């Protein structure tokens, strides 16, 4: 299944560099999004060396079905609006 990285998890003054918000087409409300908690997410970097950074879905975010994903490393800014694989 595929998802799309929306943005870093952030507040008014701070940005969490290890946590990202991911949108999935199958989840349009928070009840459907709760079924994805605990699954792994993989982002593959563009370029010659295909580095894979893994993360885990920890919780939902808001009422529109967004998911919070905590990655093992911080993702670069190039990852915004890119696709991720959810397993």
C-alpha positions as CSV (number, residue, x, y, z in Angstrom):
1,X,0.0,0.0,0.0
2,X,1.2,3.5,-0.7
3,X,1.0,6.7,1.2
4,X,2.2,10.3,0.8
5,X,4.3,12.3,3.2
6,X,2.5,15.6,4.0
7,X,4.8,17.4,6.4
8,X,6.9,17.2,9.6
9,X,4.9,16.9,12.8
10,X,5.1,20.4,14.2
11,X,3.7,23.0,16.6
12,X,3.8,26.8,16.4
13,X,7.5,27.1,17.3
14,X,9.0,23.6,17.0
15,X,9.4,20.9,14.4
16,X,9.8,17.2,15.3
17,X,12.5,16.0,12.9
18,X,11.9,12.3,13.5
19,X,8.1,12.4,13.1
20,X,6.2,12.9,9.8
21,X,2.6,13.1,8.9
22,X,1.5,10.6,6.2
23,X,-1.8,10.5,4.2
24,X,-3.3,7.3,2.9
25,X,-6.1,7.2,0.3
26,X,-7.8,4.3,2.1
27,X,-8.3,6.2,5.4
28,X,-10.5,9.3,5.3
29,X,-11.4,9.4,9.0
30,X,-9.7,8.6,12.3
31,X,-11.5,5.3,12.8
32,X,-10.1,3.8,9.6
33,X,-6.7,5.3,10.3
34,X,-6.5,3.4,13.7
35,X,-6.3,0.1,11.8
36,X,-2.9,1.1,10.4
37,X,-1.2,1.7,13.8
38,X,1.9,-0.5,14.3
39,X,2.6,-1.1,10.6
40,X,6.0,-0.2,9.1
41,X,6.7,2.5,6.6
42,X,9.6,2.6,4.2
43,X,10.9,5.7,2.3
44,X,13.4,5.2,-0.5
45,X,15.8,8.0,-1.3
46,X,16.1,9.2,-4.9
47,X,19.5,9.0,-6.6
48,X,22.1,6.4,-7.4
49,X,22.4,5.0,-3.8
50,X,18.9,3.9,-2.9
51,X,18.9,4.3,0.9
52,X,15.8,3.0,2.7
53,X,14.7,4.6,5.9
54,X,12.1,2.8,8.0
55,X,9.6,4.0,10.4
56,X,6.6,2.9,12.4
57,X,3.1,4.2,12.5
58,X,2.5,5.3,16.1
59,X,-0.8,7.2,16.2
60,X,-3.4,9.1,14.2
61,X,-3.3,12.8,13.7
62,X,-6.5,14.8,13.6
63,X,-9.9,13.7,12.3
64,X,-9.2,13.4,8.6
65,X,-7.2,10.1,8.7
66,X,-3.6,11.4,8.8
67,X,-1.1,9.1,10.5
68,X,2.0,10.0,12.7
69,X,5.0,8.0,11.7
70,X,8.2,7.9,13.8
71,X,11.3,7.2,11.7
72,X,14.6,5.8,12.9
73,X,16.5,8.7,11.3
74,X,15.2,12.2,10.4
75,X,14.0,12.4,6.8
76,X,15.4,15.1,4.6
77,X,13.3,17.9,3.1
78,X,13.4,16.1,-0.2
79,X,11.0,13.6,1.2
80,X,8.0,16.0,1.4
81,X,5.2,15.1,-1.0
82,X,7.0,11.8,-1.9
83,X,5.5,8.3,-1.7
84,X,6.2,5.8,1.0
85,X,5.4,2.0,1.2
86,X,3.3,0.8,4.1
87,X,3.6,-2.9,5.0
